[in-house]
Amino acid sequence: MPNLLKEMVTREYTREFKNADGMLVVSMDRATVHELEKLRAEFAKGGARLRMVRNALARRVLAERGVEFGADVLVGNVGIVYGSAEAVINAAKVLSTPEMKKSGKLPVRAGLLEGQVLSAADAKALAGVPDKQTIRGKLVGLFVAPSRGLVTVLQANNSGLARLLQARIDKAGASAPAAEAGA
């Protein structure tokens, strides 16, 4: 590859990977172009991009950024899914769907999330991380739980008294017709 072309590709990788908080390195040996286009569309919905890379150039650009993957990661036909941390988590979820697991078309080799290099197993585990809305809902639940408990305790006395009174009324109402029938 001519030096000018290498420089252009290196600049493009640098520009694209510069702001990426996360990456997934995938093997693209068994995927067809049609399948890759579908996956690119799925990744784009979550904000991630898939790019097939030249290994030596990608290794150099990532090394300048301080990212060193193992020797067996950037070998062969390799693609990098990159974007924000949330986008990469969504991409991991797409790659862990039953159809993708069954076909084995894009196995994950490694990952990167917020500066931390991840093994293949750790990168696959990103699929289990909940999205922002779920985390926010859980946090709201944690904040509301003490006040909900207090309201329940305070309301328990009133509701207990109401149930006791209703039971007395029901008991008195059941014995009143029996007393009238005897008279």
SULFEN-V738089 format. One record per backbone hydrogen bond with DSSP energy under -1.0 kcal/mol. CO is the residue of the C=O (numbers start at 1). NH is the residue of the N-H. If there is no record, write none. Layout:
CO:NH
CO:NH
This chain:
2:6
3:7
4:8
5:9
6:10
7:11
8:12
9:13
10:14
11:15
12:16
13:17
14:18
21:114
22:83
23:112
24:81
25:109
25:110
26:79
32:36
33:37
34:38
35:39
36:40
37:41
38:42
39:43
40:44
41:45
43:48
49:82
51:80
54:58
55:59
56:60
57:61
58:62
59:63
60:64
61:65
62:67
63:66
70:73
73:75
77:28
78:53
79:26
80:51
81:24
82:49
83:21
83:22
84:88
85:89
86:90
87:91
88:92
89:93
90:94
91:95
92:96
94:97
97:101
98:102
99:103
100:104
107:27
110:25
111:118
112:23
113:116
116:113
118:111
119:123
120:124
121:125
124:127
125:128
126:129
131:135
132:136
133:137
134:138
135:139
136:140
137:141
138:142
139:143
140:144
141:145
144:148
145:149
146:150
147:151
148:152
149:153
150:154
151:155
152:156
155:159
156:160
157:161
158:162
159:163
160:164
161:165
162:166
163:167
164:168
165:169
166:170
167:171
168:172
169:173
170:174
171:175
172:176
175:179
176:180
177:181
178:182
